[in-house]
Amino acid sequence: MDTTEIFGYLAMTFLVVSFLPTQVRKVRMINLVACALFIVYGVLLGFKWPLIISNAVVCLIQIYHLFFLKKRG
C-alpha cells in the first residue's frame, strides 16, 4: 500500500466516522479532517480537481460554522 492509498483510506474512514457523533460540533470537526485528507488525496492522485475543489468548499463551510458563525441562543 502506498502513501496515496493510505490518505484515501484515512479520508474515507474519517468521513464515515464523522456521521457517528450526535453533537454537531464533533461531526463538523471530524468531517473537516476528512475533507482535508481528501484534498491531500486529490493532490497525490495528480491534482484531481473535482475531488480537491469539492472538499475545499466543504472545508470552508465547516470552518465557517465552527469558528465564525456566532451561536444562536
C-alpha distances in whole Angstrom, upper triangle without the diagonal:
4,7,8,6,7,10,11,10,13,15,15,16,19,20,21,22,24,26,27,30,33,34,33,33,30,28,29,27,24,24,25,21,19,21,20,17,17,19,16,14,17,17,14,14,17,20,20,23,24,21,22,26,26,23,26,29,28,27,30,32,30,31,35,35,34,36,39,40,43,43,46,48
4,6,5,6,9,10,11,12,14,16,17,19,20,22,23,24,27,28,30,34,34,33,32,30,28,28,26,24,23,23,20,19,20,19,15,15,17,14,12,14,14,11,11,14,17,18,21,22,19,20,23,24,22,23,27,26,25,28,30,29,30,33,34,33,34,37,39,42,42,45,47
4,5,5,6,9,10,11,12,14,15,17,18,20,21,22,25,26,28,32,32,31,29,27,26,25,23,21,21,20,17,16,17,15,12,13,14,11,9,12,12,8,10,13,15,16,19,20,17,17,21,22,19,21,24,23,22,25,27,26,26,30,31,30,31,33,35,38,39,42,44
4,5,5,6,9,10,11,12,14,16,17,19,20,21,24,25,27,31,31,30,29,26,25,24,23,20,19,19,16,14,15,14,10,10,11,9,6,9,9,6,7,10,12,13,16,17,14,14,18,18,17,18,21,21,20,23,25,24,25,28,29,28,30,32,34,37,38,40,43
4,5,5,6,8,10,10,12,14,15,17,18,20,22,23,26,29,30,29,28,26,24,24,23,20,19,19,17,14,15,15,11,11,13,11,8,11,12,9,9,13,15,14,18,18,15,16,19,19,17,20,23,22,21,24,26,25,26,29,30,29,31,33,35,38,38,41,43
4,5,5,6,8,10,10,12,14,15,16,18,21,22,24,27,28,27,26,23,22,22,20,17,17,18,14,13,14,14,10,11,13,11,9,12,13,11,12,15,17,17,19,20,16,17,20,20,17,19,23,21,20,24,25,23,25,28,28,27,29,32,33,36,36,39,41
4,6,5,6,8,10,10,12,14,15,16,19,21,22,26,26,25,23,21,20,19,18,15,15,14,11,10,11,10,6,7,9,7,6,9,10,9,10,13,14,14,16,17,13,13,17,17,14,16,19,18,16,20,22,20,21,24,25,24,26,28,30,33,33,36,38
4,5,5,6,9,10,11,12,14,15,18,19,22,25,25,24,24,21,19,19,18,15,14,15,12,10,11,11,7,7,10,9,6,9,11,10,10,13,14,13,15,15,11,13,16,15,13,16,18,17,17,20,21,20,22,25,25,24,27,29,30,33,33,36,38
4,5,5,6,9,10,11,12,14,16,17,20,23,24,23,23,20,18,19,18,15,14,15,13,10,12,13,9,9,13,12,9,12,15,13,13,17,18,17,19,18,15,16,19,18,15,18,21,19,18,22,23,21,23,26,26,25,27,30,31,34,34,36,38
4,5,5,6,9,10,10,12,15,16,18,21,22,21,20,17,16,16,15,12,12,13,10,8,10,10,7,9,12,11,9,13,15,13,15,18,18,17,19,19,15,16,19,17,14,17,19,17,16,20,21,19,20,23,23,22,24,27,28,31,31,33,36
4,5,5,6,9,10,10,13,15,17,20,20,19,18,16,14,14,13,10,9,10,8,5,7,8,5,5,9,9,8,11,13,13,13,17,16,15,16,16,12,12,15,14,11,13,16,14,13,17,17,16,17,21,21,20,22,25,25,28,28,31,33
4,6,5,6,9,10,12,14,16,19,20,19,19,17,14,15,15,11,10,12,11,7,9,11,9,8,12,12,10,13,16,15,15,18,18,16,18,16,13,14,17,15,12,16,17,15,15,19,19,17,20,22,22,21,24,27,27,30,30,32,34
4,5,5,6,8,11,11,14,17,18,18,18,15,13,15,14,10,10,13,10,8,11,13,10,11,14,14,13,16,18,18,18,21,21,20,21,20,16,17,20,18,15,18,20,17,16,20,20,18,20,23,22,21,24,27,27,30,29,31,33
4,5,5,6,9,10,12,15,16,15,15,12,10,11,10,6,7,9,7,5,9,10,9,10,13,14,13,16,18,18,19,22,21,20,21,19,16,16,18,16,13,16,17,14,13,17,17,14,16,20,19,17,20,23,23,26,25,28,30
4,6,5,7,10,12,15,15,14,14,12,9,10,11,7,6,9,8,5,8,10,10,9,13,14,13,15,18,18,18,21,20,19,19,17,14,15,16,14,11,14,15,12,12,16,15,13,16,18,17,17,20,22,22,25,25,27,29
4,5,6,8,11,13,15,15,16,13,10,12,13,9,9,12,12,9,11,14,13,13,16,17,16,18,21,21,21,24,23,21,22,20,17,18,20,17,15,18,18,15,16,19,18,16,19,21,20,19,23,25,25,27,26,28,30
4,5,5,8,11,13,13,13,10,8,11,11,7,8,12,11,9,12,15,14,14,18,18,18,20,23,23,23,26,25,24,24,23,19,20,22,19,16,19,20,16,16,20,19,16,18,21,19,18,21,24,24,26,25,26,28
4,6,7,10,10,10,10,8,5,7,8,5,5,9,9,8,11,13,13,14,16,18,18,20,22,23,23,26,25,23,23,21,18,19,20,17,14,17,17,13,13,16,15,12,15,17,15,14,18,20,20,22,21,23,25
4,6,8,10,9,11,9,6,9,11,9,8,12,13,11,13,16,16,16,19,21,20,22,25,25,26,28,27,25,25,23,20,21,21,18,16,19,18,15,16,18,16,14,17,19,16,16,20,22,21,23,21,23,25
4,7,9,10,12,9,7,11,12,10,11,14,14,13,16,19,18,19,22,23,23,25,27,28,28,31,30,28,28,26,23,24,25,22,20,22,22,18,19,21,19,17,19,21,19,18,21,24,23,24,23,24,25
4,6,8,9,6,6,10,10,9,11,14,14,14,17,19,19,20,23,24,24,26,29,29,30,33,31,30,30,28,25,25,26,23,20,22,22,18,18,21,19,15,18,20,17,16,19,22,21,22,19,21,22
4,6,9,8,7,11,12,12,13,16,17,17,19,21,22,23,25,27,27,29,31,32,33,35,34,32,32,29,27,27,27,24,22,24,23,19,20,21,19,16,19,20,16,16,19,21,19,20,18,18,19
4,6,6,6,9,10,11,12,14,16,17,18,20,22,23,25,26,27,29,31,32,33,35,33,32,31,29,27,27,27,24,21,23,22,18,18,19,17,14,16,17,13,12,16,18,16,17,14,16,16
4,5,5,6,9,10,10,12,14,15,16,18,20,21,22,24,25,26,28,30,31,33,31,29,28,26,24,24,23,21,19,20,18,15,15,16,13,11,13,14,10,10,13,15,13,14,12,14,15
4,5,5,6,9,10,10,13,14,15,17,19,20,21,23,24,26,27,29,30,32,30,29,28,26,24,23,23,21,18,19,18,15,14,15,13,9,11,12,9,7,10,13,12,13,11,14,16
4,5,5,6,8,10,11,12,14,15,17,18,20,22,23,24,26,27,29,31,29,28,27,26,23,23,23,21,18,19,19,15,14,16,15,11,12,14,12,10,13,16,15,17,15,18,19
4,6,5,6,8,10,10,12,14,15,16,18,20,21,22,24,26,26,29,27,26,25,23,20,20,21,18,15,17,16,13,12,15,13,10,12,14,11,10,14,16,16,18,16,18,20
4,6,5,6,9,10,10,12,14,15,16,18,20,21,23,24,25,27,25,24,23,21,19,18,18,16,13,14,13,10,9,11,9,6,8,10,8,7,11,13,13,15,15,17,19
4,5,5,6,9,10,11,13,14,16,17,19,20,22,23,24,27,25,24,23,22,19,18,19,17,14,14,15,12,10,12,11,8,9,11,10,8,11,14,14,16,16,19,21
4,5,5,6,9,10,11,12,14,16,16,18,20,21,22,25,23,22,22,21,18,18,19,17,13,15,15,12,11,14,13,10,12,15,13,11,14,17,18,20,19,22,24
4,5,5,6,9,10,10,12,14,15,16,18,20,21,23,21,20,19,18,15,15,15,13,10,12,12,9,8,11,11,8,10,13,12,11,14,17,17,20,20,22,24
4,5,5,6,9,10,11,13,14,15,17,19,20,22,20,19,18,17,14,13,14,12,9,9,10,8,5,9,9,6,8,11,11,10,12,15,16,18,19,22,24
4,5,5,6,9,10,11,12,14,16,17,18,20,19,19,18,18,15,14,15,14,10,11,13,11,8,12,13,10,11,14,14,13,15,18,19,22,22,25,27
4,5,5,6,9,10,10,12,14,15,16,19,17,16,17,16,12,12,14,12,9,11,13,10,9,13,13,11,13,16,16,15,17,20,21,24,24,26,29
4,5,5,6,9,10,10,12,14,15,17,15,14,14,13,9,9,10,9,5,7,9,7,6,10,11,9,11,14,15,14,16,18,19,23,23,26,29
4,5,5,6,9,10,11,13,14,16,14,14,14,14,11,9,11,11,7,7,10,9,7,10,12,11,11,15,16,15,16,19,20,23,24,27,30
4,5,5,6,9,10,10,12,15,13,13,14,14,11,10,13,12,9,10,13,12,10,14,16,14,15,18,19,18,20,22,24,27,27,30,33
4,5,5,6,9,10,10,13,11,10,11,11,7,7,10,9,7,9,12,11,10,14,15,14,16,19,19,19,21,23,24,28,28,31,34
4,5,5,6,9,10,11,9,9,9,10,7,5,8,9,6,7,10,11,9,12,14,14,15,18,19,19,20,22,24,27,28,31,34
4,5,5,6,9,10,9,10,11,13,10,8,11,12,10,10,14,14,12,15,18,17,17,20,22,21,22,24,26,30,31,34,37
4,5,5,6,9,9,9,11,12,8,8,12,13,10,12,15,15,14,17,19,19,20,23,24,23,25,27,28,32,33,35,38
4,5,5,7,5,5,7,8,6,5,9,10,9,11,14,14,14,17,19,19,20,22,24,24,25,27,28,32,33,35,39
4,5,5,4,6,8,11,9,7,11,13,12,12,15,16,15,18,20,20,21,23,25,25,26,27,29,33,34,37,40
4,5,7,8,11,13,11,10,14,16,14,15,18,19,18,21,23,23,23,26,28,27,28,30,32,36,37,39,42
4,6,6,10,12,10,10,14,15,14,16,19,19,19,22,24,24,25,27,29,29,30,32,33,37,38,40,44
4,6,9,12,11,10,14,16,16,16,19,20,20,22,25,25,26,28,30,30,31,32,34,38,39,42,45
4,6,9,8,7,10,13,13,13,16,17,17,19,21,22,23,25,27,27,28,29,31,35,36,39,42
4,6,6,6,9,10,11,12,15,16,17,18,20,21,22,24,26,27,28,29,30,34,36,38,41
4,5,5,6,8,10,10,12,14,15,16,18,20,21,22,24,25,26,27,28,32,33,35,39
4,6,5,6,8,10,11,12,14,15,17,18,20,21,23,24,26,26,27,31,32,34,37
4,6,6,6,8,10,11,12,14,16,17,18,20,21,22,24,25,26,29,31,32,36
4,6,5,6,9,10,10,12,14,15,16,18,20,21,22,23,24,28,29,31,35
4,6,5,6,9,10,11,12,14,15,16,19,20,21,21,22,26,28,30,33
4,6,5,6,9,10,11,13,14,16,17,18,20,20,21,25,26,28,31
4,5,5,6,9,10,10,12,14,15,16,18,19,20,23,24,26,30
4,5,5,6,9,10,10,12,14,15,16,17,18,22,24,26,29
4,5,5,6,9,10,11,12,14,15,15,16,20,22,23,27
4,5,5,6,9,10,11,12,14,15,15,19,20,22,25
4,5,5,6,8,10,10,12,13,14,18,19,22,25
4,5,5,6,9,10,10,11,12,16,18,20,23
4,5,5,6,9,10,10,10,14,15,17,21
4,5,5,6,8,10,10,13,14,17,20
4,5,5,6,7,9,12,14,17,20
4,6,6,5,6,10,12,14,18
4,6,6,5,8,9,12,15
4,6,7,9,10,13,16
4,6,8,10,13,16
4,6,9,12,15
4,6,9,12
4,6,9
4,6
4
